[in-house]
Structures are given as C-alpha cells and as structure tokens.
C-alpha cells in the first residue's frame, strides 16, 4: 500500500477548509496505480489557533474519518513552521503540501504525485508560470511581485535549479525519505518553505515542475503583507552570507540600519538654527532611533512574538532599559570622537552605533521578546 500525506497549514480558513477536505477525500484512491493498486490518503491540518472556527470544522471531519488529523498549535505561528511540523508528523512515504484557501486545484495532486513516481523524483513543484499553467484570481501586482521574487531567488540558488519557474510556489510534492534531513534543518523563520528546502539541498534533489491551475480565493483575505517581502529580503541576504549569520540577526541589522537614518535625520533637524549643541541633541536623536528600532523589530523581526497594547508599552520600557548602557556608550564614543578626533557629526554617530549593535541584538532578543 502507498500512503500519501497531504499537509494543509491553516489560519482562519473556515470559509474554505471544509470544501477542500471533502474534495481531497473524494480523490480516487487508485490514482497512482501502484503495483498493489492501493493508495491511502492522510490529511493533516496544522492550524495556528484560528479564531474563526477552522479547528472546530476540521475536528468534526476527524471524528468522522481517521484519514483526517488536526494539529492545533498554541503559542507557535508561521507558515514555514506549520509546514515543517506537518511533514514531520506525516506517516506517508509521499507528502503533498498545498494552501488551504482553495486556490490550488485538487486535481493537481494527482498529476504531481504521478509525475513524482513516473520519473523517480524527490520533489515535484506546482508552477504558476509554465506554459500550460492557468492563473485565475491573482492580481497583476501580485503576479508581477511573484515574477520578480522568482527571478532573484533563481539567481541565489544552485545552478541545478535554474530550470525551475516557480520557486515561490506553495504547492509541492516530495518524497519524505529523501527530504527528511533537510526538513529538520529548515529555518522556520524563512520566507518560503520551498525556497529554504532548495537552498539547503544545494542541488541534490531531483525535481521538476507540473503546470498548476491557480484558482480564485474561495474566502478570506490574502496573507501577503509587508512582512512577507521583508522575509524575502532577509532570506536572500541569509543565503548570500552562506547562512553563517542568524536570519534574525540580519533582520535586526536591517532595522538598525533604518534606525541609523532616523538618528541622523533627527540630529540634523534638531541642530537647525544652532539653538542646541551636538552633545544636547545626540541623546534625543539616539532615543528616537531606539524607539523606532523597537517598533519596527516588533512588527517584523519578532512578529511571531509581537507585543500588543500594554505589553507593547512594557516592552518599549524594557527595550529602553536594555539599551540604556549601550546608549551611554553610543553617546560617549560619539562625543569623544567629535571633540577629540574630528568634528564630523555623521562619523561620530556611526562609531557610537557600531559599539552597541551586538549588545542590543543579544540582550533585546532575550529580555524583551524572550527568544534565544
């Protein structure tokens, strides 16, 4: 018997999940035509503690058939981590990963798994950009964004994958025996699970694509936001740095770079009119930049530990406390350089900022957002 596990990550997909599971359960069990003619499906729904009743709907299916399993996660979030958890829980030899919003046509499961077996592959990707693919319900802006992201992703990966057209796909089929070690090693804070899988594999996976029929969203809203584009930029830099630097450190550094601009602009504005000295202006500029860094890091770098309401204010106070020692170092180093070496406002501030980066990253990760 061949067992196929279908992984469905969900977050607030109550409007589509029931119909999707019904259609998956209706797939013909002999669609692979293996030697013994028997195929068994396993559907694993990994839900990130949805608030719209998604988990309750899936639970009703699991009570009716053992083919459906619900994994409900509390305190853990993120598409990549949900996919990894589902794959590691799978009991099948083959695993299918697809979105739960109804945009991936169920019939694609059959063609993708058949291709995997027929060509003895490790991975089959459903592509929106092959000649026979059809895209419905994807705006021109999103299609253009996906094309741009694919182009940059292709440049950063092994030449063995240069033939792939949709590295951003959320629909793929893999042979678990070939991929389990890679799945365990994937950084779940990454941009796209498929991209991370290919980057880690370094060209070792045998893979090809099948055309994907991309349907209009059945309900709900797209999860695409600024954080997704941010993750993509971080993933590219992470890969270009040979994965030596922690992904979160890269994100923290990018936010810090924007904070540098905030500090320089703030200082420049306050120095207008020569009413205040550089030493008087610098603490205000540093505090403004620190507040900016906290808010942006809370929204992007640590968004899965994001703080809201009163916790946001408490977190800001903790961030100020954590940053107080390096702020003094920032001001001290900058002022010393300005007074003793060279009266260059920009270089003085950059030296002060350089002194505090590592402390701010390590201390705020642990004591503000409670992450290692």
C-alpha positions as CSV (number, residue, x, y, z in Angstrom):
1,X,0.0,0.0,0.0
2,X,1.2,3.5,-0.8
3,X,0.4,6.2,1.8
4,X,0.2,9.8,0.7
5,X,0.1,12.5,3.4
6,X,-1.5,15.9,2.5
7,X,-0.4,18.8,4.7
8,X,-2.7,21.8,5.0
9,X,-1.5,24.7,7.1
10,X,-4.4,26.9,8.2
11,X,-5.0,30.2,9.9
12,X,-8.6,31.5,9.7
13,X,-9.7,29.4,6.7
14,X,-13.2,28.4,7.9
15,X,-14.7,29.5,4.6
16,X,-12.7,27.1,2.5
17,X,-11.3,24.2,4.6
18,X,-14.4,22.0,4.8
19,X,-14.9,22.0,1.0
20,X,-11.2,21.4,0.4
21,X,-11.1,18.4,2.7
22,X,-14.3,17.0,1.1
23,X,-12.7,17.2,-2.3
24,X,-9.5,15.7,-1.2
25,X,-11.3,12.8,0.4
26,X,-13.1,12.2,-2.9
27,X,-9.9,11.8,-4.8
28,X,-9.8,8.3,-6.4
29,X,-7.7,6.1,-4.2
30,X,-6.1,4.3,-7.2
31,X,-4.9,7.4,-8.9
32,X,-1.2,6.3,-8.6
33,X,-1.8,2.8,-9.9
34,X,1.0,1.3,-7.8
35,X,1.9,-2.4,-8.1
36,X,-0.6,-3.5,-5.5
37,X,-3.3,-1.0,-6.7
38,X,-3.9,0.5,-3.3
39,X,-3.4,4.1,-2.1
40,X,-4.3,5.5,1.3
41,X,-4.7,9.2,1.9
42,X,-3.8,11.0,5.2
43,X,-4.9,14.6,5.6
44,X,-3.0,16.6,8.3
45,X,-4.4,20.1,9.1
46,X,-1.9,22.2,11.0
47,X,-3.9,25.1,12.5
48,X,-2.2,28.1,14.1
49,X,-5.0,28.6,16.7
50,X,-7.5,30.1,14.3
51,X,-10.1,32.4,15.7
52,X,-12.9,31.8,13.1
53,X,-13.7,28.2,13.9
54,X,-11.4,26.5,11.5
55,X,-10.1,23.9,14.0
56,X,-13.7,23.0,15.1
57,X,-14.6,22.3,11.5
58,X,-11.6,20.0,11.0
59,X,-12.2,18.3,14.3
60,X,-15.7,17.3,13.0
61,X,-14.0,15.7,10.0
62,X,-11.6,13.8,12.2
63,X,-14.4,12.4,14.3
64,X,-16.0,11.0,11.1
65,X,-12.9,9.5,9.5
66,X,-9.4,8.5,10.7
67,X,-8.0,9.9,7.4
68,X,-8.2,13.5,8.8
69,X,-5.9,14.6,11.6
70,X,-5.9,18.0,13.4
71,X,-2.7,19.5,14.8
72,X,-3.6,22.6,16.7
73,X,-0.8,24.9,17.7
74,X,-1.0,27.4,20.5
75,X,1.9,29.9,21.0
76,X,3.5,28.9,17.7
77,X,2.9,30.6,14.4
78,X,4.2,30.9,10.9
79,X,3.6,29.1,7.6
80,X,7.0,27.6,7.3
81,X,7.0,26.1,10.8
82,X,3.4,24.8,10.3
83,X,4.5,23.0,7.1
84,X,7.6,21.5,8.8
85,X,5.6,20.3,11.7
86,X,3.0,18.7,9.4
87,X,5.7,17.0,7.3
88,X,7.5,15.6,10.4
89,X,4.2,14.3,11.7
90,X,3.3,12.6,8.4
91,X,3.2,8.8,8.2
92,X,3.2,8.5,4.4
93,X,6.0,7.9,2.1
94,X,4.9,10.8,-0.1
95,X,3.8,14.2,1.2
96,X,1.8,16.9,-0.5
97,X,1.9,20.5,0.7
98,X,-0.8,22.9,-0.5
99,X,-2.6,26.0,0.6
100,X,-5.9,25.8,2.4
101,X,-7.7,28.7,0.7
102,X,-8.9,26.7,-2.3
103,X,-6.5,28.4,-4.8
104,X,-4.7,25.1,-5.5
105,X,-6.8,22.8,-7.6
106,X,-7.2,19.4,-6.0
107,X,-6.7,17.6,-9.3
108,X,-3.1,18.9,-9.2
109,X,-2.4,16.4,-6.5
110,X,-3.0,13.5,-9.0
111,X,-0.7,14.9,-11.7
112,X,2.1,15.9,-9.3
113,X,2.2,12.6,-7.4
114,X,2.0,10.6,-10.7
115,X,5.0,12.6,-12.0
116,X,7.0,12.0,-8.8
117,X,6.6,8.2,-9.2
118,X,6.9,8.1,-13.0
119,X,10.2,10.0,-13.1
120,X,11.6,8.7,-9.8
121,X,11.9,12.3,-8.5
122,X,12.5,13.7,-5.0
123,X,10.3,16.8,-5.5
124,X,7.6,18.0,-7.8
125,X,6.5,21.6,-7.8
126,X,3.2,23.0,-9.0
127,X,4.2,26.0,-11.1
128,X,2.0,29.0,-12.0
129,X,4.4,30.1,-14.7
130,X,4.7,27.0,-17.0
131,X,3.1,27.4,-20.5
132,X,0.2,25.1,-19.6
133,X,-0.5,26.7,-16.2
134,X,-3.5,28.9,-15.7
135,X,-3.7,31.7,-13.2
136,X,-7.1,33.0,-12.1
137,X,-7.7,35.3,-9.2
138,X,-4.1,36.6,-8.9
139,X,-3.9,40.4,-9.3
140,X,-1.4,41.8,-11.8
141,X,0.5,43.4,-8.9
142,X,0.9,40.0,-7.1
143,X,1.8,38.2,-10.3
144,X,4.5,40.8,-11.1
145,X,5.8,40.5,-7.5
146,X,6.0,36.8,-7.8
147,X,7.8,37.0,-11.1
148,X,10.3,39.5,-9.6
149,X,10.8,37.3,-6.5
150,X,11.4,34.2,-8.6
151,X,14.0,35.9,-10.7
152,X,16.0,36.9,-7.6
153,X,15.5,33.6,-5.9
154,X,16.7,31.7,-9.0
155,X,19.9,33.8,-9.0
156,X,20.7,32.9,-5.4
157,X,20.1,29.1,-5.7
158,X,22.2,26.3,-7.2
159,X,22.5,26.2,-11.0
160,X,20.9,22.8,-10.8
161,X,17.6,24.6,-10.2
162,X,17.9,27.2,-12.9
163,X,15.2,25.4,-14.9
164,X,12.5,26.0,-12.2
165,X,10.0,28.7,-12.9
166,X,8.1,29.0,-9.6
167,X,10.3,28.9,-6.5
168,X,7.6,30.8,-4.6
169,X,5.0,28.0,-5.0
170,X,3.0,26.9,-2.1
171,X,2.1,23.6,-3.8
172,X,4.7,20.8,-4.0
173,X,5.0,17.1,-3.5
174,X,8.1,15.4,-2.0
175,X,9.5,12.0,-1.1
176,X,9.9,12.1,2.6
177,X,12.8,9.6,2.7
178,X,14.9,11.9,0.5
179,X,13.9,15.2,2.3
180,X,13.5,14.4,6.0
181,X,17.0,15.6,7.0
182,X,16.5,18.8,5.0
183,X,13.1,19.4,6.5
184,X,14.5,19.1,10.0
185,X,17.2,21.7,9.2
186,X,15.0,24.3,7.6
187,X,14.9,27.7,9.4
188,X,11.2,28.1,10.1
189,X,11.6,31.9,10.2
190,X,12.4,31.8,6.5
191,X,10.5,33.4,3.6
192,X,9.1,30.4,1.8
193,X,9.4,26.7,2.8
194,X,10.1,25.6,-0.7
195,X,12.9,28.1,-1.3
196,X,14.5,27.2,2.0
197,X,14.3,23.5,1.1
198,X,16.0,24.1,-2.2
199,X,18.6,26.4,-0.8
200,X,19.6,23.8,1.9
201,X,19.7,20.9,-0.6
202,X,22.4,22.6,-2.7
203,X,21.2,21.0,-5.9
204,X,21.0,17.4,-4.6
205,X,17.2,17.0,-5.1
206,X,15.9,15.6,-8.4
207,X,12.9,17.8,-9.2
208,X,10.7,19.1,-11.9
209,X,7.5,21.1,-12.3
210,X,4.0,20.5,-13.4
211,X,1.6,23.2,-14.5
212,X,-0.7,24.5,-11.7
213,X,-4.2,25.6,-12.2
214,X,-4.3,28.6,-9.8
215,X,-7.9,29.4,-8.7
216,X,-9.6,32.5,-7.2
217,X,-9.6,32.6,-3.5
218,X,-12.8,31.0,-2.1
219,X,-13.0,33.1,1.0
220,X,-10.9,35.1,3.4
221,X,-8.1,37.5,2.6
222,X,-4.6,37.1,1.4
223,X,-1.8,36.7,4.0
224,X,0.6,38.7,1.8
225,X,1.8,41.8,3.6
226,X,5.0,43.9,4.1
227,X,6.4,41.2,6.4
228,X,6.4,38.7,3.6
229,X,8.5,41.0,1.4
230,X,10.8,41.7,4.4
231,X,11.3,37.9,4.9
232,X,12.2,37.5,1.3
233,X,14.9,40.2,1.5
234,X,16.3,38.6,4.7
235,X,16.3,35.1,3.1
236,X,18.3,36.4,0.1
237,X,20.9,38.0,2.4
238,X,21.0,35.0,4.6
239,X,21.7,32.8,1.6
240,X,24.3,35.2,0.2
241,X,26.1,35.2,3.6
242,X,26.4,31.4,3.2
243,X,23.9,31.0,6.0
244,X,26.6,31.9,8.5
245,X,24.7,34.8,10.1
246,X,21.5,34.1,12.0
247,X,18.5,35.2,10.0
248,X,17.1,37.2,12.9
249,X,20.4,39.0,13.3
250,X,20.2,40.0,9.6
251,X,16.7,41.4,10.1
252,X,17.8,43.2,13.3
253,X,20.7,44.7,11.4
254,X,18.5,45.9,8.6
255,X,16.1,47.5,11.1
256,X,19.2,49.0,12.8
257,X,20.3,50.5,9.5
258,X,17.0,52.2,9.1
259,X,17.4,53.4,12.7
260,X,20.7,55.0,11.7
261,X,18.9,57.1,9.2
262,X,16.3,58.1,11.8
263,X,19.0,59.1,14.2
264,X,21.0,61.1,11.6
265,X,17.9,62.9,10.4
266,X,16.6,63.6,13.9
267,X,20.0,65.1,14.9
268,X,20.2,67.2,11.7
269,X,16.7,68.6,12.3
270,X,17.4,69.5,15.9
271,X,20.7,71.2,15.0
272,X,19.0,73.6,12.7
273,X,19.3,77.2,13.9
274,X,22.3,76.4,16.2
275,X,20.0,76.6,19.2
276,X,21.3,73.4,20.7
277,X,24.8,71.9,20.8
278,X,25.7,68.5,19.4
279,X,26.0,67.0,22.9
280,X,22.5,68.3,23.8
281,X,20.9,66.9,20.6
282,X,22.5,63.5,20.5
283,X,20.6,61.9,23.4
284,X,17.3,62.8,21.9
285,X,18.4,61.5,18.5
286,X,19.6,58.2,20.0
287,X,16.3,57.8,22.0
288,X,14.2,58.5,18.9
289,X,16.2,55.9,16.9
290,X,15.9,53.3,19.7
291,X,12.1,53.7,19.8
292,X,11.9,53.4,16.0
293,X,14.1,50.2,16.2
294,X,11.8,48.7,18.8
295,X,8.6,49.3,17.0
296,X,9.9,48.0,13.6
297,X,11.6,45.0,15.2
298,X,8.3,44.2,17.0
299,X,6.4,44.4,13.7
300,X,8.9,42.4,11.5
301,X,11.9,40.7,13.2
302,X,9.9,39.4,16.2
303,X,6.5,39.4,14.7
304,X,5.6,35.9,15.9
305,X,6.4,37.2,19.4
306,X,4.7,40.5,18.7
307,X,3.6,42.6,21.6
308,X,0.4,44.5,21.7
309,X,-1.4,47.0,24.0
310,X,0.1,47.3,27.4
311,X,2.6,44.7,26.7
312,X,3.9,46.9,23.8
313,X,4.5,49.7,26.2
314,X,6.2,47.5,28.8
315,X,8.3,46.0,26.0
316,X,9.4,49.5,25.0
317,X,10.4,50.3,28.6
318,X,12.4,47.0,28.7
319,X,14.0,47.9,25.4
320,X,15.0,51.3,26.7
321,X,16.4,49.7,29.8
322,X,18.3,47.1,27.9
323,X,19.6,49.8,25.6
324,X,20.5,52.2,28.3
325,X,24.0,51.0,28.8
326,X,24.9,51.0,25.1
327,X,23.1,54.3,24.7
328,X,25.6,55.8,27.1
329,X,28.4,54.1,25.2
330,X,26.9,55.4,21.9
331,X,26.8,59.0,23.3
332,X,30.2,58.6,24.9
333,X,32.0,57.2,21.9
334,X,30.3,59.7,19.5
335,X,31.0,62.7,21.7
336,X,34.6,61.7,22.3
337,X,35.3,61.3,18.6
338,X,33.5,64.6,17.8
339,X,35.5,66.5,20.4
340,X,38.9,64.8,20.3
341,X,39.4,63.4,16.8
342,X,37.2,65.1,14.2
343,X,34.1,67.3,14.3
344,X,32.2,65.1,11.9
345,X,28.6,64.6,13.0
346,X,27.9,61.6,10.8
347,X,31.1,59.6,11.5
348,X,30.9,60.3,15.2
349,X,27.4,58.9,15.4
350,X,28.2,55.8,13.2
351,X,31.0,54.9,15.6
352,X,28.7,55.1,18.5
353,X,26.1,53.0,16.7
354,X,28.7,50.3,15.8
355,X,29.6,49.9,19.5
356,X,26.0,49.0,20.6
357,X,24.7,46.7,17.8
358,X,25.7,43.3,19.2
359,X,24.6,44.1,22.7
360,X,21.2,45.4,21.6
361,X,20.6,42.3,19.4
362,X,21.6,39.7,22.1
363,X,20.0,41.4,25.1
364,X,16.8,42.5,23.5
365,X,16.2,39.1,21.9
366,X,16.4,37.5,25.3
367,X,14.9,40.1,27.7
368,X,12.4,42.0,25.5
369,X,11.0,39.3,23.2
370,X,12.1,36.3,25.2
371,X,13.7,34.4,22.4
372,X,17.2,32.8,22.4
